[in-house]
Amino acid sequence: MSARPQKHSLTLRGHRTSVSLEPEFWRVFRDIAAEEGKPINALASDIDARRDPDVGLASAIRVFVLNRLAGQLSPPRSD
């Protein structure tokens, strides 16, 4: 069972913002940032720059994490 979202402050291109995510998403998001050799703020900035303006940053991060994990589960295609 997931815990309530936790709010954390991030700095995106010099501006502070807060994002609320469930602890599980924060854990995997930090793991992905470490795998990419980036600070979590840099990865969040990348996601922020690519997201649709109508989509909130927290939702964009959740979808990013989900897509990354789904990519790890999918078998390689033999096209």
C-alpha positions in Angstrom: 0.0 0.0 0.0 1.4 3.4 -0.9 1.9 6.1 1.6 0.6 9.7 1.2 2.5 11.9 -1.2 5.5 13.7 0.3 6.4 17.2 -0.7 10.0 18.0 -1.6 11.5 21.2 -2.9 13.3 21.2 -6.2 15.3 23.9 -8.0 14.5 24.0 -11.7 16.7 26.4 -13.7 17.2 28.6 -10.7 13.6 28.6 -9.5 12.4 26.8 -6.4 9.3 24.7 -6.6 7.8 21.9 -4.6 6.6 18.6 -5.9 4.4 16.0 -4.1 5.1 12.3 -5.0 4.5 9.1 -3.2 7.7 7.8 -1.4 8.0 4.9 -3.9 8.1 7.4 -6.8 10.7 9.5 -5.0 12.9 6.4 -4.4 12.8 5.3 -8.0 13.2 8.8 -9.3 16.3 9.2 -7.2 17.6 5.8 -8.4 17.1 6.9 -12.1 18.9 10.2 -11.5 21.8 8.3 -10.0 21.9 5.8 -12.9 22.1 8.8 -15.3 24.7 10.5 -13.2 22.6 13.5 -12.7 21.4 15.4 -9.6 17.7 15.0 -9.1 17.2 18.7 -9.8 18.8 18.3 -13.2 16.6 15.3 -14.1 13.5 17.2 -12.9 14.5 20.2 -15.0 14.9 17.9 -18.1 11.4 16.5 -17.5 10.0 20.0 -16.9 11.4 21.3 -20.2 9.9 18.4 -22.2 6.5 18.2 -20.5 3.2 19.6 -22.0 2.4 22.8 -20.2 -1.1 21.4 -19.4 0.5 18.5 -17.5 1.7 19.1 -13.9 5.3 18.4 -13.0 4.4 15.7 -10.5 2.4 13.9 -13.2 5.2 14.2 -15.7 7.6 12.8 -13.2 5.3 9.8 -12.4 4.9 9.1 -16.2 8.6 9.4 -16.7 9.3 6.9 -13.9 6.6 4.5 -15.2 7.9 4.6 -18.7 11.4 3.9 -17.5 10.3 0.9 -15.5 8.1 -0.3 -18.3 11.0 -0.1 -20.7 13.0 -2.3 -18.4 10.2 -4.9 -18.3 9.6 -5.0 -22.1 11.5 -7.7 -24.0 13.7 -6.4 -26.8 12.0 -6.2 -30.2 13.4 -8.2 -33.1 12.4 -5.9 -35.9 
